Amino acid sequence: MIKSVFVQNYRSINEGQTLSFVKSNRKKAEHPHYRKAGHVELACAAAMYGANASGKSNFLKAIASLQQAILFSGDNKPGQPIREHDPFRLKKGQENLPVCFEIEFISAEISYTYTVRFTR
């Protein structure tokens, strides 16, 4: 199960943003929408909400870009630009910093962290 997703320097997301599926300490009662995974309880679903143009769609695009990077990175030729590279551009110098995607997940009671950082 996915524990969290982190995105930094991608499209409209400058500073790092995390979507966490870990059950909040404020939720005291048992709830059918959480599953025990390792030593934590994780939500089976999440909702993203916020004002228009606040980065919700770009966060989802980042997850899709992470998937593309994982599935097709072997197809990249040396010197060829990475298609998923779309850094934050509203701050001078950001285009030279790496885009970062990170996903934490638990499988068979083992926690894994998969991080991808890349420049053009």
N, CA, C and O atoms as a GROMACS GRO file, in nm:
protein
  480
    1MET      N    1   0.084  -0.118   0.000
    1MET     CA    2   0.000   0.000   0.000
    1MET      C    3   0.088   0.124   0.000
    1MET      O    4   0.197   0.123   0.057
    2ILE      N    5   0.040   0.228  -0.063
    2ILE     CA    6   0.115   0.354  -0.068
    2ILE      C    7   0.106   0.424   0.066
    2ILE      O    8  -0.002   0.440   0.123
    3LYS      N    9   0.222   0.466   0.116
    3LYS     CA   10   0.230   0.537   0.243
    3LYS      C   11   0.230   0.688   0.219
    3LYS      O   12   0.160   0.761   0.288
    4SER      N   13   0.308   0.734   0.121
    4SER     CA   14   0.311   0.877   0.088
    4SER      C   15   0.372   0.899  -0.049
    4SER      O   16   0.442   0.813  -0.103
    5VAL      N   17   0.344   1.017  -0.104
    5VAL     CA   18   0.401   1.061  -0.231
    5VAL      C   19   0.453   1.203  -0.209
    5VAL      O   20   0.383   1.287  -0.154
    6PHE      N   21   0.576   1.227  -0.254
    6PHE     CA   22   0.641   1.357  -0.237
    6PHE      C   23   0.680   1.410  -0.375
    6PHE      O   24   0.730   1.335  -0.459
    7VAL      N   25   0.657   1.539  -0.399
    7VAL     CA   26   0.691   1.604  -0.526
    7VAL      C   27   0.759   1.737  -0.496
    7VAL      O   28   0.717   1.811  -0.407
    8GLN      N   29   0.867   1.766  -0.571
    8GLN     CA   30   0.938   1.893  -0.553
    8GLN      C   31   0.991   1.942  -0.687
    8GLN      O   32   1.039   1.864  -0.769
    9ASN      N   33   0.982   2.073  -0.708
    9ASN     CA   34   1.032   2.139  -0.829
    9ASN      C   35   0.970   2.082  -0.956
    9ASN      O   36   1.040   2.051  -1.052
   10TYR      N   37   0.839   2.068  -0.955
   10TYR     CA   38   0.769   2.016  -1.073
   10TYR      C   39   0.650   2.107  -1.105
   10TYR      O   40   0.563   2.128  -1.021
   11ARG      N   41   0.647   2.160  -1.226
   11ARG     CA   42   0.540   2.247  -1.275
   11ARG      C   43   0.513   2.359  -1.174
   11ARG      O   44   0.602   2.442  -1.152
   12SER      N   45   0.396   2.367  -1.113
   12SER     CA   46   0.364   2.475  -1.020
   12SER      C   47   0.405   2.443  -0.876
   12SER      O   48   0.376   2.521  -0.785
   13ILE      N   49   0.470   2.331  -0.854
   13ILE     CA   50   0.510   2.289  -0.719
   13ILE      C   51   0.658   2.319  -0.701
   13ILE      O   52   0.743   2.249  -0.755
   14ASN      N   53   0.688   2.424  -0.626
   14ASN     CA   54   0.826   2.463  -0.602
   14ASN      C   55   0.882   2.389  -0.480
   14ASN      O   56   0.965   2.300  -0.494
   15GLU      N   57   0.835   2.426  -0.364
   15GLU     CA   58   0.877   2.358  -0.241
   15GLU      C   59   0.815   2.219  -0.239
   15GLU      O   60   0.714   2.195  -0.304
   16GLY      N   61   0.875   2.129  -0.166
   16GLY     CA   62   0.824   1.993  -0.160
   16GLY      C   63   0.683   1.984  -0.102
   16GLY      O   64   0.651   2.050  -0.004
   17GLN      N   65   0.600   1.901  -0.164
   17GLN     CA   66   0.464   1.875  -0.119
   17GLN      C   67   0.446   1.724  -0.100
   17GLN      O   68   0.494   1.645  -0.182
   18THR      N   69   0.379   1.685   0.008
   18THR     CA   70   0.360   1.543   0.038
   18THR      C   71   0.211   1.512   0.052
   18THR      O   72   0.136   1.585   0.116
   19LEU      N   73   0.170   1.403  -0.011
   19LEU     CA   74   0.037   1.347   0.009
   19LEU      C   75   0.058   1.221   0.092
   19LEU      O   76   0.118   1.124   0.045
   20SER      N   77   0.009   1.222   0.215
   20SER     CA   78   0.030   1.111   0.307
   20SER      C   79  -0.099   1.032   0.327
   20SER      O   80  -0.207   1.089   0.340
   21PHE      N   81  -0.086   0.900   0.329
   21PHE     CA   82  -0.200   0.812   0.353
   21PHE      C   83  -0.198   0.756   0.495
   21PHE      O   84  -0.282   0.672   0.530
   22VAL      N   85  -0.104   0.801   0.578
   22VAL     CA   86  -0.091   0.752   0.715
   22VAL      C   87  -0.204   0.809   0.800
   22VAL      O   88  -0.236   0.928   0.792
   23LYS      N   89  -0.264   0.722   0.880
   23LYS     CA   90  -0.376   0.762   0.966
   23LYS      C   91  -0.330   0.867   1.066
   23LYS      O   92  -0.227   0.851   1.131
   24SER      N   93  -0.406   0.973   1.078
   24SER     CA   94  -0.378   1.081   1.171
   24SER      C   95  -0.395   1.033   1.315
   24SER      O   96  -0.479   0.946   1.342
   25ASN      N   97  -0.317   1.089   1.406
   25ASN     CA   98  -0.333   1.057   1.548
   25ASN      C   99  -0.466   1.108   1.602
   25ASN      O  100  -0.512   1.062   1.707
   26ARG      N  101  -0.528   1.202   1.532
   26ARG     CA  102  -0.657   1.256   1.576
   26ARG      C  103  -0.771   1.157   1.556
   26ARG      O  104  -0.874   1.166   1.622
   27LYS      N  105  -0.753   1.061   1.465
   27LYS     CA  106  -0.856   0.960   1.439
   27LYS      C  107  -0.839   0.848   1.542
   27LYS      O  108  -0.753   0.761   1.525
   28LYS      N  109  -0.920   0.848   1.646
   28LYS     CA  110  -0.905   0.752   1.756
   28LYS      C  111  -0.982   0.622   1.731
   28LYS      O  112  -0.932   0.515   1.763
   29ALA      N  113  -1.100   0.630   1.676
   29ALA     CA  114  -1.185   0.512   1.661
   29ALA      C  115  -1.141   0.426   1.543
   29ALA      O  116  -1.074   0.474   1.451
   30GLU      N  117  -1.180   0.301   1.547
   30GLU     CA  118  -1.156   0.211   1.434
   30GLU      C  119  -1.241   0.259   1.316
   30GLU      O  120  -1.352   0.309   1.336
   31HIS      N  121  -1.190   0.244   1.198
   31HIS     CA  122  -1.263   0.289   1.080
   31HIS      C  123  -1.237   0.190   0.967
   31HIS      O  124  -1.122   0.149   0.947
   32PRO      N  125  -1.340   0.152   0.893
   32PRO     CA  126  -1.321   0.051   0.788
   32PRO      C  127  -1.239   0.098   0.668
   32PRO      O  128  -1.202   0.017   0.583
   33HIS      N  129  -1.210   0.228   0.659
   33HIS     CA  130  -1.137   0.279   0.543
   33HIS      C  131  -0.986   0.286   0.566
   33HIS      O  132  -0.914   0.346   0.486
   34TYR      N  133  -0.938   0.225   0.674
   34TYR     CA  134  -0.795   0.216   0.702
   34TYR      C  135  -0.754   0.071   0.706
   34TYR      O  136  -0.831  -0.015   0.750
   35ARG      N  137  -0.632   0.043   0.661
   35ARG     CA  138  -0.578  -0.092   0.663
   35ARG      C  139  -0.445  -0.091   0.735
   35ARG      O  140  -0.364   0.000   0.716
   36LYS      N  141  -0.422  -0.189   0.816
   36LYS     CA  142  -0.294  -0.204   0.886
   36LYS      C  143  -0.190  -0.250   0.785
   36LYS      O  144  -0.211  -0.348   0.713
   37ALA      N  145  -0.078  -0.179   0.779
   37ALA     CA  146   0.033  -0.215   0.689
   37ALA      C  147   0.161  -0.193   0.767
   37ALA      O  148   0.199  -0.079   0.795
   38GLY      N  149   0.227  -0.300   0.802
   38GLY     CA  150   0.346  -0.287   0.886
   38GLY      C  151   0.305  -0.236   1.022
   38GLY      O  152   0.220  -0.296   1.089
   39HIS      N  153   0.367  -0.125   1.065
   39HIS     CA  154   0.338  -0.069   1.197
   39HIS      C  155   0.245   0.051   1.192
   39HIS      O  156   0.225   0.118   1.293
   40VAL      N  157   0.189   0.080   1.075
   40VAL     CA  158   0.102   0.196   1.061
   40VAL      C  159  -0.032   0.156   1.000
   40VAL      O  160  -0.045   0.049   0.940
   41GLU      N  161  -0.129   0.244   1.015
   41GLU     CA  162  -0.257   0.226   0.946
   41GLU      C  163  -0.261   0.326   0.832
   41GLU      O  164  -0.230   0.444   0.849
   42LEU      N  165  -0.301   0.277   0.714
   42LEU     CA  166  -0.303   0.361   0.594
   42LEU      C  167  -0.444   0.374   0.540
   42LEU      O  168  -0.522   0.279   0.544
   43ALA      N  169  -0.475   0.492   0.488
   43ALA     CA  170  -0.605   0.516   0.427
   43ALA      C  171  -0.612   0.443   0.293
   43ALA      O  172  -0.514   0.436   0.220
   44CYS      N  173  -0.728   0.390   0.263
   44CYS     CA  174  -0.748   0.320   0.135
   44CYS      C  175  -0.773   0.419   0.022
   44CYS      O  176  -0.760   0.384  -0.095
   45ALA      N  177  -0.810   0.542   0.057
   45ALA     CA  178  -0.837   0.646  -0.043
   45ALA      C  179  -0.806   0.782   0.019
   45ALA      O  180  -0.796   0.795   0.141
   46ALA      N  181  -0.789   0.881  -0.066
   46ALA     CA  182  -0.763   1.017  -0.018
   46ALA      C  183  -0.834   1.114  -0.110
   46ALA      O  184  -0.864   1.083  -0.225
   47ALA      N  185  -0.860   1.231  -0.058
   47ALA     CA  186  -0.921   1.338  -0.138
   47ALA      C  187  -0.826   1.457  -0.138
   47ALA      O  188  -0.766   1.490  -0.035
   48MET      N  189  -0.814   1.520  -0.252
   48MET     CA  190  -0.736   1.643  -0.263
   48MET      C  191  -0.834   1.756  -0.292
   48MET      O  192  -0.916   1.747  -0.383
   49TYR      N  193  -0.823   1.861  -0.214
   49TYR     CA  194  -0.911   1.974  -0.237
   49TYR      C  195  -0.834   2.102  -0.213
   49TYR      O  196  -0.733   2.104  -0.143
   50GLY      N  197  -0.881   2.209  -0.272
   50GLY     CA  198  -0.816   2.338  -0.258
   50GLY      C  199  -0.868   2.434  -0.362
   50GLY      O  200  -0.951   2.400  -0.446
   51ALA      N  201  -0.818   2.554  -0.354
   51ALA     CA  202  -0.860   2.660  -0.446
   51ALA      C  203  -0.817   2.627  -0.589
   51ALA      O  204  -0.726   2.547  -0.611
   52ASN      N  205  -0.884   2.689  -0.685
   52ASN     CA  206  -0.842   2.675  -0.824
   52ASN      C  207  -0.697   2.722  -0.837
   52ASN      O  208  -0.655   2.815  -0.770
   53ALA      N  209  -0.623   2.655  -0.924
   53ALA     CA  210  -0.483   2.688  -0.953
   53ALA      C  211  -0.393   2.673  -0.831
   53ALA      O  212  -0.296   2.747  -0.817
   54SER      N  213  -0.424   2.578  -0.742
   54SER     CA  214  -0.340   2.558  -0.623
   54SER      C  215  -0.247   2.438  -0.637
   54SER      O  216  -0.173   2.408  -0.544
   55GLY      N  217  -0.249   2.368  -0.752
   55GLY     CA  218  -0.153   2.262  -0.777
   55GLY      C  219  -0.206   2.119  -0.769
   55GLY      O  220  -0.128   2.025  -0.780
   56LYS      N  221  -0.336   2.102  -0.751
   56LYS     CA  222  -0.392   1.966  -0.740
   56LYS      C  223  -0.367   1.884  -0.866
   56LYS      O  224  -0.319   1.772  -0.858
   57SER      N  225  -0.398   1.939  -0.980
   57SER     CA  226  -0.379   1.866  -1.107
   57SER      C  227  -0.231   1.841  -1.134
   57SER      O  228  -0.195   1.734  -1.185
   58ASN      N  229  -0.146   1.937  -1.102
   58ASN     CA  230  -0.003   1.918  -1.125
   58ASN      C  231   0.054   1.811  -1.033
   58ASN      O  232   0.149   1.742  -1.071
   59PHE      N  233   0.000   1.795  -0.913
   59PHE     CA  234   0.044   1.688  -0.825
   59PHE      C  235   0.008   1.553  -0.887
   59PHE      O  236   0.088   1.460  -0.884
   60LEU      N  237  -0.112   1.543  -0.942
   60LEU     CA  238  -0.153   1.418  -1.009
   60LEU      C  239  -0.069   1.393  -1.134
   60LEU      O  240  -0.035   1.279  -1.164
   61LYS      N  241  -0.036   1.500  -1.207
   61LYS     CA  242   0.051   1.485  -1.324
   61LYS      C  243   0.190   1.438  -1.281
   61LYS      O  244   0.254   1.362  -1.354
   62ALA      N  245   0.236   1.482  -1.166
   62ALA     CA  246   0.366   1.438  -1.114
   62ALA      C  247   0.364   1.288  -1.088
   62ALA      O  248   0.461   1.219  -1.118
   63ILE      N  249   0.254   1.237  -1.032
   63ILE     CA  250   0.243   1.093  -1.008
   63ILE      C  251   0.246   1.018  -1.141
   63ILE      O  252   0.311   0.914  -1.152
   64ALA      N  253   0.176   1.070  -1.241
   64ALA     CA  254   0.177   1.008  -1.374
   64ALA      C  255   0.318   1.014  -1.436
   64ALA      O  256   0.360   0.920  -1.502
   65SER      N  257   0.389   1.126  -1.415
   65SER     CA  258   0.525   1.138  -1.467
   65SER      C  259   0.620   1.041  -1.398
   65SER      O  260   0.710   0.986  -1.461
   66LEU      N  261   0.601   1.020  -1.268
   66LEU     CA  262   0.681   0.920  -1.196
   66LEU      C  263   0.658   0.782  -1.256
   66LEU      O  264   0.752   0.706  -1.277
   67GLN      N  265   0.533   0.750  -1.283
   67GLN     CA  266   0.500   0.622  -1.346
   67GLN      C  267   0.569   0.608  -1.482
   67GLN      O  268   0.627   0.504  -1.513
   68GLN      N  269   0.563   0.713  -1.562
   68GLN     CA  270   0.626   0.710  -1.694
   68GLN      C  271   0.778   0.695  -1.682
   68GLN      O  272   0.840   0.621  -1.758
   69ALA      N  273   0.836   0.766  -1.585
   69ALA     CA  274   0.981   0.756  -1.565
   69ALA      C  275   1.021   0.614  -1.527
   69ALA      O  276   1.124   0.564  -1.573
   70ILE      N  277   0.942   0.550  -1.445
   70ILE     CA  278   0.973   0.413  -1.402
   70ILE      C  279   0.956   0.315  -1.518
   70ILE      O  280   1.042   0.230  -1.542
   71LEU      N  281   0.846   0.328  -1.590
   71LEU     CA  282   0.816   0.231  -1.695
   71LEU      C  283   0.903   0.246  -1.820
   71LEU      O  284   0.938   0.147  -1.883
   72PHE      N  285   0.940   0.370  -1.854
   72PHE     CA  286   1.004   0.392  -1.983
   72PHE      C  287   1.143   0.455  -1.975
   72PHE      O  288   1.196   0.496  -2.079
   73SER      N  289   1.203   0.464  -1.858
   73SER     CA  290   1.334   0.527  -1.847
   73SER      C  291   1.440   0.448  -1.924
   73SER      O  292   1.540   0.506  -1.968
   74GLY      N  293   1.421   0.320  -1.942
   74GLY     CA  294   1.515   0.239  -2.018
   74GLY      C  295   1.516   0.273  -2.166
   74GLY      O  296   1.610   0.238  -2.237
   75ASP      N  297   1.413   0.342  -2.214
   75ASP     CA  298   1.405   0.380  -2.355
   75ASP      C  299   1.485   0.507  -2.386
   75ASP      O  300   1.509   0.537  -2.502
   76ASN      N  301   1.525   0.582  -2.282
   76ASN     CA  302   1.598   0.707  -2.304
   76ASN      C  303   1.737   0.680  -2.359
   76ASN      O  304   1.807   0.590  -2.312
   77LYS      N  305   1.775   0.756  -2.458
   77LYS     CA  306   1.908   0.747  -2.519
   77LYS      C  307   2.000   0.849  -2.452
   77LYS      O  308   1.952   0.953  -2.407
   78PRO      N  309   2.130   0.822  -2.444
   78PRO     CA  310   2.223   0.919  -2.386
   78PRO      C  311   2.213   1.054  -2.457
   78PRO      O  312   2.211   1.061  -2.580
   79GLY      N  313   2.207   1.162  -2.378
   79GLY     CA  314   2.197   1.296  -2.434
   79GLY      C  315   2.056   1.339  -2.470
   79GLY      O  316   2.034   1.457  -2.500
   80GLN      N  317   1.962   1.248  -2.469
   80GLN     CA  318   1.823   1.280  -2.503
   80GLN      C  319   1.755   1.344  -2.381
   80GLN      O  320   1.769   1.293  -2.270
   81PRO      N  321   1.683   1.456  -2.399
   81PRO     CA  322   1.613   1.519  -2.286
   81PRO      C  323   1.510   1.424  -2.226
   81PRO      O  324   1.446   1.345  -2.297
   82ILE      N  325   1.494   1.433  -2.095
   82ILE     CA  326   1.395   1.350  -2.026
   82ILE      C  327   1.260   1.417  -2.040
   82ILE      O  328   1.242   1.532  -2.002
   83ARG      N  329   1.166   1.345  -2.095
   83ARG     CA  330   1.033   1.399  -2.127
   83ARG      C  331   0.960   1.450  -2.002
   83ARG      O  332   0.887   1.549  -2.010
   84GLU      N  333   0.978   1.385  -1.888
   84GLU     CA  334   0.906   1.421  -1.766
   84GLU      C  335   0.964   1.543  -1.697
   84GLU      O  336   0.908   1.590  -1.598
   85HIS      N  337   1.076   1.596  -1.747
   85HIS     CA  338   1.140   1.710  -1.684
   85HIS      C  339   1.060   1.836  -1.713
   85HIS      O  340   1.061   1.886  -1.826
   86ASP      N  341   0.991   1.888  -1.613
   86ASP     CA  342   0.911   2.010  -1.627
   86ASP      C  343   0.921   2.087  -1.495
   86ASP      O  344   0.826   2.087  -1.417
   87PRO      N  345   1.036   2.153  -1.470
   87PRO     CA  346   1.058   2.217  -1.341
   87PRO      C  347   0.976   2.344  -1.322
   87PRO      O  348   0.923   2.402  -1.416
   88PHE      N  349   0.969   2.385  -1.195
   88PHE     CA  350   0.908   2.513  -1.157
   88PHE      C  351   0.985   2.624  -1.227
   88PHE      O  352   1.108   2.626  -1.222
   89ARG      N  353   0.915   2.716  -1.291
   89ARG     CA  354   0.983   2.818  -1.373
   89ARG      C  355   0.961   2.960  -1.326
   89ARG      O  356   1.006   3.054  -1.391
   90LEU      N  357   0.892   2.978  -1.215
   90LEU     CA  358   0.862   3.114  -1.171
   90LEU      C  359   0.969   3.171  -1.078
   90LEU      O  360   0.953   3.281  -1.025
   91LYS      N  361   1.078   3.095  -1.058
   91LYS     CA  362   1.187   3.142  -0.975
   91LYS      C  363   1.317   3.118  -1.051
   91LYS      O  364   1.344   3.007  -1.095
   92LYS      N  365   1.395   3.223  -1.065
   92LYS     CA  366   1.519   3.214  -1.143
   92LYS      C  367   1.610   3.104  -1.089
   92LYS      O  368   1.632   3.094  -0.968
   93GLY      N  369   1.662   3.022  -1.180
   93GLY     CA  370   1.755   2.915  -1.143
   93GLY      C  371   1.690   2.781  -1.113
   93GLY      O  372   1.760   2.680  -1.106
   94GLN      N  373   1.558   2.777  -1.094
   94GLN     CA  374   1.491   2.651  -1.061
   94GLN      C  375   1.502   2.548  -1.173
   94GLN      O  376   1.502   2.427  -1.148
   95GLU      N  377   1.512   2.596  -1.299
   95GLU     CA  378   1.515   2.502  -1.411
   95GLU      C  379   1.644   2.419  -1.411
   95GLU      O  380   1.651   2.316  -1.478
   96ASN      N  381   1.745   2.464  -1.336
   96ASN     CA  382   1.870   2.390  -1.326
   96ASN      C  383   1.872   2.292  -1.209
   96ASN      O  384   1.961   2.207  -1.200
   97LEU      N  385   1.773   2.303  -1.120
   97LEU     CA  386   1.766   2.212  -1.005
   97LEU      C  387   1.689   2.086  -1.045
   97LEU      O  388   1.606   2.090  -1.136
   98PRO      N  389   1.715   1.975  -0.979
   98PRO     CA  390   1.646   1.851  -1.018
   98PRO      C  391   1.499   1.849  -0.978
   98PRO      O  392   1.459   1.904  -0.876
   99VAL      N  393   1.420   1.785  -1.062
   99VAL     CA  394   1.282   1.751  -1.029
   99VAL      C  395   1.293   1.630  -0.937
   99VAL      O  396   1.376   1.542  -0.960
  100CYS      N  397   1.209   1.624  -0.834
  100CYS     CA  398   1.216   1.512  -0.740
  100CYS      C  399   1.078   1.451  -0.721
  100CYS      O  400   0.981   1.520  -0.690
  101PHE      N  401   1.069   1.320  -0.740
  101PHE     CA  402   0.949   1.243  -0.710
  101PHE      C  403   0.992   1.135  -0.610
  101PHE      O  404   1.097   1.073  -0.625
  102GLU      N  405   0.909   1.112  -0.508
  102GLU     CA  406   0.940   1.007  -0.412
  102GLU      C  407   0.811   0.940  -0.370
  102GLU      O  408   0.712   1.007  -0.341
  103ILE      N  409   0.812   0.809  -0.366
  103ILE     CA  410   0.695   0.734  -0.322
  103ILE      C  411   0.740   0.635  -0.215
  103ILE      O  412   0.838   0.563  -0.232
  104GLU      N  413   0.667   0.634  -0.105
  104GLU     CA  414   0.691   0.535   0.001
  104GLU      C  415   0.575   0.437  -0.003
  104GLU      O  416   0.459   0.477  -0.012
  105PHE      N  417   0.607   0.310   0.005
  105PHE     CA  418   0.501   0.210   0.007
  105PHE      C  419   0.542   0.092   0.093
  105PHE      O  420   0.660   0.074   0.123
  106ILE      N  421   0.443   0.013   0.133
  106ILE     CA  422   0.465  -0.104   0.215
  106ILE      C  423   0.415  -0.225   0.139
  106ILE      O  424   0.302  -0.227   0.090
  107SER      N  425   0.500  -0.326   0.129
  107SER     CA  426   0.465  -0.451   0.062
  107SER      C  427   0.518  -0.566   0.146
  107SER      O  428   0.637  -0.568   0.181
  108ALA      N  429   0.434  -0.661   0.177
  108ALA     CA  430   0.471  -0.778   0.257
  108ALA      C  431   0.540  -0.735   0.387
  108ALA      O  432   0.642  -0.791   0.426
  109GLU      N  433   0.482  -0.635   0.453
  109GLU     CA  434   0.531  -0.586   0.582
  109GLU      C  435   0.667  -0.517   0.575
  109GLU      O  436   0.727  -0.488   0.679
  110ILE      N  437   0.716  -0.489   0.455
  110ILE     CA  438   0.845  -0.421   0.438
  110ILE      C  439   0.818  -0.284   0.376
  110ILE      O  440   0.746  -0.271   0.277
  111SER      N  441   0.878  -0.181   0.436
  111SER     CA  442   0.861  -0.044   0.386
  111SER      C  443   0.971  -0.012   0.285
  111SER      O  444   1.088  -0.039   0.310
  112TYR      N  445   0.932   0.046   0.171
  112TYR     CA  446   1.024   0.083   0.065
  112TYR      C  447   1.009   0.231   0.035
  112TYR      O  448   0.900   0.287   0.048
  113THR      N  449   1.118   0.294  -0.005
  113THR     CA  450   1.115   0.432  -0.053
  113THR      C  451   1.181   0.434  -0.190
  113THR      O  452   1.296   0.390  -0.205
  114TYR      N  453   1.109   0.484  -0.288
  114TYR     CA  454   1.160   0.491  -0.425
  114TYR      C  455   1.170   0.638  -0.461
  114TYR      O  456   1.070   0.709  -0.465
  115THR      N  457   1.292   0.685  -0.487
  115THR     CA  458   1.315   0.827  -0.516
  115THR      C  459   1.373   0.843  -0.655
  115THR      O  460   1.463   0.768  -0.694
  116VAL      N  461   1.321   0.940  -0.729
  116VAL     CA  462   1.373   0.973  -0.861
  116VAL      C  463   1.403   1.122  -0.862
  116VAL      O  464   1.315   1.205  -0.838
  117ARG      N  465   1.529   1.156  -0.890
  117ARG     CA  466   1.572   1.297  -0.904
  117ARG      C  467   1.643   1.308  -1.037
  117ARG      O  468   1.729   1.226  -1.069
  118PHE      N  469   1.606   1.409  -1.113
  118PHE     CA  470   1.670   1.424  -1.243
  118PHE      C  471   1.662   1.567  -1.293
  118PHE      O  472   1.573   1.644  -1.257
  119THR      N  473   1.758   1.600  -1.377
  119THR     CA  474   1.756   1.727  -1.450
  119THR      C  475   1.733   1.692  -1.596
  119THR      O  476   1.720   1.574  -1.631
  120ARG      N  477   1.728   1.791  -1.680
  120ARG     CA  478   1.701   1.767  -1.820
  120ARG      C  479   1.800   1.667  -1.875
  120ARG      O  480   1.795   1.632  -1.993
   0.00000   0.00000   0.00000
